[in-house]
Every structure is written in structure tokens, then in C-alpha cells.
Amino acid sequence: MLRRRLPEASAFLRQLLGRGSHEGRAGAAASPPFRHFIEHLTGAAASISHAPSDLAADTARGGARGGDPASLTVHFLHHSCGLAEADAVKAAARVRLRSTKNAHAVLALLRDTIGMSPAQVARLVAAHPAVLASSTIGPKFGFYLHELGLSAAEARRFLLASPNRFLTAGLDSRLRPNHRLLRDLLGSDDNVHAAVKQSIELIYENLEVTLLPKLQALRDHGVTEKVLVKLVTTHPKAVVHRSTRFDEGLAAMKDFGVAPDSGIFPYAFGVFAKIYQSKWDRRIENYLSLGWTEEQVRRAFIRHPYCMSVSDDKVRQLMCFFSEKLGWNPEYVSSSPIVLSFSYEKRVLPRYKVLNILVSRGVIKKGIKMSKLVISEKQFMERYVSRYQEAIPQVLKVYKARTGCAVK
């Protein structure tokens, strides 16, 4: 008998939950604790929960009769934003939604305009729930995408990396003034785009404080405008971060003998200024442990500054390979240190295999020289693969093969 009456009891309790909307009396609506008790009792929570699209209308009605913004917010965060219930409760403590109209519009922008996945939306909202209450996010996305020229993927990356600054920087007080300043300094929208992609701080920071004084110091050091443009577009973090390292960089360039008007200056200064001294010292020690001299390290840095950005593990692996397979010593490698930046598994090893076959067949008679690793992909294919693939088919086979032992 009890089992036969349960559906009727459950229906009665659900009807009781909805009495407030039918009778129009604020006191008739079930209070949140009472509602939760009945839902738990009947197991009807899922069947009576409202779809996200209905929340705005529910909020308008609930607000008129004293609805609970906290409960609405948790519901929206959980069902519309994809947060786990516990995370939704935590996030609701930092934002209150009295209407979901704006929040739905924000979600549409995140998903449709910059292509954020549900997981990315949940991650953003959990970290910065105030985004749902933003009334300026639409115009800001317009600036980032159309005026600044970021792609949707770039805007998405910057937003997730620093949501607070991305969303709170003033459009007319900071973003557009910085954009105009950078365009005047760098000469073109393409250069501005390139610089900002390297460091979004160029759009957020007070450039009159963080950037312009450093640029003037570089001019006083003898750096030309052409070199300044190249520095800001390739290594902007060197001139917007760490003022102490900036000063050390100027001294180091003088010590290395890097002329301030030379083409290598923006790269050498940029790399040096971005590496903390402790890390710089470790990199030098690593080279010395592999048989290099300090003079060879200095020479390599001046010729190819990025050799100091290569990880210690990768340098050790490549130097071991060059020494054992090719008989190259530190003196020879330091004369063309760009080889240390090459991918071992995608460039060095496949080219070595091709060249080694050609050496064994007597096609190459003077051994494998550095130039054969340095030439472009097109040149290597034409000279050593396409030219011999009919007579020696193995060259094409081994060149297309890739190993899985990546070293970064």
C-alpha cells in the first residue's frame, strides 16, 4: 500500500514546492532549506531543477518575492558554468548574481567569440567568478580582437593566464593609450601585435613608468631607434621587467663587446636580461663541464645568444652526440652554436642518418661538416635526399623517420 502511494506523495510534495508561483504569495514559496529537504526526500532534485535558459526569468520573479541570490548563483555556477558543487559554493562567496542575463551573455562571448571550451570556462569562472558580472567584457574583447589584432586563440591564452588584469584594465584609461603609444614607438600595427604577443604586459602596464625610462637609458647607451624597435618586438620582457637585470644587461653587453647599434644587440641583450644571474651561472658551468672554455662560451653567445636559452640537458645530449658520432670538439661547435638550438629528434638525428649513408657509399668524401646541419630544409632535401633517393632509396626512408627521444 505504501509503495502504491509513493508516486502520489511525491507529486503532492512537488506541487507544494510550486505553490508560491501559483498563489503569488511570498510566504507560500518553499524556503530553500525546506525545498532541499523535500527534494532529498522525493529524489526529485534533477526533475524540478530549472534549465539555465530559464534562470533569468526565475530570478526576476524570485527577486520580486525575496529570492535567494546565493542559491541562484550556486545553481548557475554549477549547471551553466560547469563547476563542481563544492567549487560553485566557493566561487559564489565572491560573486552574487541577482540576474543571469548578463552572465549568460558573458558565457556566450567566452564560448562563441574566443572559442573557450567548457573546461576552460569552468577554470576561468572558478578562478575569477566576477567575470560573470562584467559589463565591459564585450567592448574589451572588441579591442583585443579588432583593434589590437589578437587572434581568438591568443586572446583566450592571455585571458586564462591573467584574467584579472585582462578584464579590469581600463579600456580608455590604459588599453587604448598604451596601444597608441606602442604604435607611435614601433611604427606599425604588425610590430605592435608582434610585441604584445611576446608580452601582454605592454598593454596592461603603465608604460610611462615601466617602459619609456628604459628606452631612454638604451638611447643614452647608444642604441639606435631601429635596434630599439627590434628589441621591443622580439624581447619586450627585457624592457618591462626586472630593472636590476636591465642595468646588469647594459654592463654585460659592454663587457661582451656587443656594439649597441649592432644587429645582434637586441637578441643578446634580450636573452641576457630575461635570465636570472643564478641560472646564467649554471648555464656557463654546464658548458665548462663539457670541456668548453669561458672564451668559447662568450664567443658562442655573441654569435648565437639563444645558445644560453637551451636547457642543460639538451646541451649535454647534443655535445655528446657531436663528439661521439661526428668527432666535433667544443672549439668547432662554438664557431657555429646555432646547432645547439636545433631539435635532436627532428633535425640533427635524421640529417646525420642521411649523411652517414652517403658517407658509407662514398658520395660524401670529406666527412660530415657543420654546414650540412645548418642549411635550410629545402636545400638539404635537394642536395642530399631528392638527388639520391632513386639510386639510394634508404636516404628518403631514414629522413622521414622520426625518433621519440625528444629533448627540450
Buried (B, 14 or more C-beta within 10 A) or exposed (E): EEEEEEEEEBEEBBEBBEEBEEEEEEEBBBEEEEBEEBBEEBEBEEEBEEEBEEBBEBBBEBBEBEBBBBBBBBBBBBBBBBBEEEBBBBBBEEBEBBBBEBBBBBBEBBBEBBEBEEEBBBBBBBEBBBBBBBEEBEEBBEBBBEBBBBBBEBBBBBBBEBBEBBBBBEBEEBBBBBBEBBEEBBBEBEBBBBBBBBBBBBBBBEBEEBBBBBBEBBBEBEBBEEBBBBBBBBBBBBBBBBEEBBEBBBEBBEEBEBEBEBEBBBBBBBBBBBBEEEEBEEBBEBBBEBEBEEEBBBBBBBBBBBBBEBEBEBBBBBBEBBBEEBEBBBEBBBBBBBBBBBBBEEBBBBBBBBBBBBBEEEBBEEEBBBEBBEBEEEEBBEEBBEBBBEEBEBBBEBBEEEEEEEBE
